[in-house]
């Protein structure tokens, strides 16, 4: 499959970025390109393929950077990025991830930690930064001691070393790794594009900042090469004040970047792209997810005529990979899709889910809400409110409709009452099932337990989404419950490779008409009853928390 370049339309310099990345892909052997807007510029990280012959330094000094002064180009070899990911280097965790990917060559390695060592990464960074902070403080204290004894050259040299370690501290977290070196101008180069707030204090591109760094570099050379240097005391005092002010700002910046790094580690394997946030904000796009959605849209369109397909959530699927020496993988996805169809078919949503599952050999799967476009006007306002949120905030796939936000009203009072009634009905089913103890009652008991879980799921979905599913099979309802709560409720009925209780739960009322009554064991039904009650108990807790939230926010009386 040939992957395309996908620059988000929300980027202010979208066209310029597209032109620059196209140029890179056309003339260089590239595995991947990542793009991230910074405060004043846009960062483009380019991962070179193993057979690239060009020198990295030549690439950094290429004409492309001159033609696009608002874009920062960084070039890395694939081997270096793999090593950096293993070590948890902040630059690559923060910038070179699927969220920022805009181009990937077919069959290229996309780096992603197979086993994320969050505690190790943060400990390593905290320990290293602690050592550098201790060193910086020591040099600044040494500067004070030298100034008191009027050893001005030594004081300036201590300032030089303190500022050098400040640059190194920032470059390790927001640059491509720890950058050693004695020249302060060279150290500044590594952080210039990432910490513009520091330029307000010491900016080597203006005369004052340039003079300060030249003075400190000269003091270092005087100490190392044992040459004479006339030190103006006022200049030294001014440099001391500037470096300390610079240090304070650098510490604040470092603390913020460290918190961002920890937050990114938490979501790196499982980005928050499935859940109730779709009702409030636009769903972020993912490069590989977008590529898979295009393929899935093609599968759907060959099976059924559609007006539009919208993705309203996705998450990584089958990420529990055995530990290997490789540090990359191409993830599978679970997509949540709203499909507007133009023709009637028998059980089309289930057929689409099966076709996607089989096409990708179970690597990707979908949960489909399928509705006839012609019948949408007959839906109640709450359903239309829900569909409107999915179309406005979701990702449109395979079409280019002009979507506008419609003013449909959500009937929360109805949703709350519907939940209460479904919960009462589920309680009634549980009470009836409890009285069935004879061996011949097993099938009937399973059916009642099935109805109890179906009703509490329907009420839960209505309460959170104001949507009533047109499919009531257990698998579909549990998929929507997982979308809402982030938990797989089917695990109550699965034990490792044993799905027997889950199969018992699928007993619906129609089975009574043709199943053999004594085919099931009452002991299994009793075990199923216990699991169903545990599941129902957790569902009620989540629902009560939602009701409490609605009452406190005065959305319902």
Secondary structure, DSSP 8 states (H G I E B T S, - for coil): --------TTSTTHHHHHHHHHHHHHHS-EEEEEEEE-SSSEEEEEEE-TT--S-HHHHHTSHHHHH-TTEEEEEEEHHHHHHHHHHT-HHHHHHSSGGGEEEE-TT---B--SS--HHHHHHHHHHHHHHHHHHHHHHHHHHHHHHHTT-HHHHHHHHHHHHHHHHHHHHHHHSSS----S-HHHHHHHHTTT-GGGGGT--TTSHHHHHHHHHHHHHHHHHHHT------HHHHHHHHHHHHHHHHHHHHHHHHHHHHHHHHHHHSSS-S-SSGGGGTS-----HHHHHHHHHHHHHHHHHS-EEEEEEEEEEEES------S--B---EEEEEEEEEESS--TTHHHHHHHHHHHHTTTSSEEEEEEEEGGGGGGS-HHHHHHHHHHHHHSEEES-------------HHHHHHHHHHHHHHHHHHHHHHHT--SGGGHHHHHHHHHHHHHHHHHHHHHHHHS---S---HHHHHHHHHHHHS--GGGGG-BTTB-HHHHHHT--GGGGGTS-GGGS-HHHHHHHHHHHHHHHHHHHHHHHHHHHHHHHTTS--
